[in-house]
Amino acid sequence: MTTVLAILQWPIELQWLVVIIWGIKLVRPPQPPSFLLDLSKDVLHWQRQGESGALSLLYQTEYWSVVMLHSDPQQSFLKRLLHHLCRYRWLYRDQLAEADYRYLRSRLNVEKLIGLPAQKNESAVSK
C-alpha cells in the first residue's frame, strides 16, 4: 500500500512508466530462475556463480512462489550485503519441471510448517 501511495505522488509520466513495466512483467513468459536449485537428497540448496545457500518459502500460491535465498555465512561481508538486498526470488510453476516443482512445493511447505530452516534434512528433524 505504501508503494502505491508513493507512486501516486510521482509525476504522471513516471506513473505510466511504472504501469507499463508492470504490464510487461505480467504478460511476458517467466524466464528460468537466475540461480540453480539442488533438489537432490533431502536438502534444498541454491547455487549461483560461486555463491550458494539454503532456500526457504516466504509466500506461495498455486502457480508461483516467493522464496528466500539464505546466503552462506562464510562469504565476505560485501557478498552477504549484496545478497541481502536481492534475496527474494519469484518461482513460477512453468520455470521448473512439474515433478521438481511439486517436490519443491511439498518440501518448502513441510519445512515452513515445522518451522525449520531449509537446510535441515528429515533425519535431523526426527531426532
C-alpha positions in Angstrom: 0.0 0.0 0.0 2.8 2.4 0.9 4.4 1.7 -2.5 1.2 2.6 -4.3 0.9 5.9 -2.4 4.5 6.8 -3.1 4.0 6.1 -6.8 0.8 8.2 -6.9 2.9 11.2 -5.8 5.2 10.9 -8.8 4.6 12.8 -12.0 2.1 11.3 -14.4 4.8 10.2 -16.9 6.6 8.2 -14.2 3.3 6.6 -13.1 2.6 5.5 -16.7 6.1 4.1 -17.0 5.6 2.0 -13.9 2.2 0.8 -15.1 3.8 -0.2 -18.5 6.7 -2.0 -16.8 4.3 -4.0 -14.5 2.1 -4.8 -17.5 5.1 -6.2 -19.4 6.2 -8.3 -16.4 2.7 -9.8 -16.2 2.4 -10.5 -20.0 5.9 -11.9 -20.8 6.6 -15.6 -20.1 8.6 -16.2 -17.0 12.3 -16.6 -17.5 14.2 -19.5 -15.9 15.5 -18.7 -12.4 18.7 -16.8 -12.2 20.1 -19.5 -9.9 20.3 -23.3 -9.9 18.2 -25.4 -7.4 19.7 -28.5 -6.0 16.7 -30.7 -5.2 18.7 -33.9 -4.6 18.6 -35.8 -1.4 16.8 -34.1 1.5 18.5 -30.7 1.1 17.2 -27.6 -0.7 20.1 -25.5 -1.9 20.5 -22.8 -4.5 23.8 -22.0 -6.4 24.9 -19.1 -8.5 28.4 -18.1 -9.6 30.4 -19.1 -6.6 27.6 -18.4 -4.2 25.3 -20.9 -2.5 23.0 -21.3 0.4 19.7 -22.6 1.7 16.3 -21.9 0.4 13.1 -21.2 2.3 9.5 -20.4 1.5 8.1 -16.9 2.0 4.8 -17.0 0.2 3.0 -19.3 -2.1 0.1 -19.6 -4.5 -0.9 -22.4 -6.8 1.1 -21.0 -9.8 4.0 -19.2 -8.2 6.1 -19.0 -5.0 8.2 -16.3 -3.4 11.3 -17.9 -2.0 14.1 -16.5 0.2 17.7 -17.4 -0.6 19.8 -17.6 2.6 23.5 -16.8 2.0 26.4 -18.8 3.2 27.7 -17.1 6.4 31.3 -17.8 5.3 31.1 -15.4 2.4 32.6 -12.0 2.5 30.7 -9.1 4.1 30.2 -7.4 0.7 28.8 -10.5 -0.9 26.4 -11.1 2.1 25.3 -7.4 1.9 24.6 -7.6 -1.8 22.8 -10.9 -1.3 20.7 -9.4 1.5 19.5 -6.7 -0.9 18.2 -9.2 -3.5 17.4 -12.4 -1.5 13.8 -12.8 -2.6 13.0 -14.6 -5.8 9.8 -15.5 -7.7 9.5 -19.0 -8.9 6.7 -19.8 -11.4 5.2 -23.2 -12.0 6.4 -23.4 -15.6 10.0 -22.5 -14.8 10.7 -26.0 -13.5 9.8 -29.5 -14.5 6.4 -30.5 -13.0 7.9 -33.2 -10.7 10.6 -30.8 -9.5 8.1 -28.0 -8.8 5.8 -30.4 -6.9 8.7 -31.7 -4.8 10.0 -28.2 -4.1 6.5 -27.1 -3.1 5.9 -30.0 -0.7 9.4 -29.7 0.9 9.1 -25.9 1.4 5.6 -26.3 2.8 6.7 -29.0 5.2 9.7 -27.0 6.4 7.6 -23.9 6.9 5.0 -25.8 8.9 7.6 -27.4 11.1 9.4 -24.0 11.4 12.8 -25.4 10.5 15.4 -23.9 8.2 15.5 -25.4 4.7 19.0 -27.0 5.1 17.8 -29.5 7.8 17.0 -32.9 6.4 14.3 -35.2 7.6 16.7 -37.5 9.6 17.8 -34.4 11.7 14.1 -33.5 12.2 13.2 -36.9 13.6 15.9 -36.8 16.2 
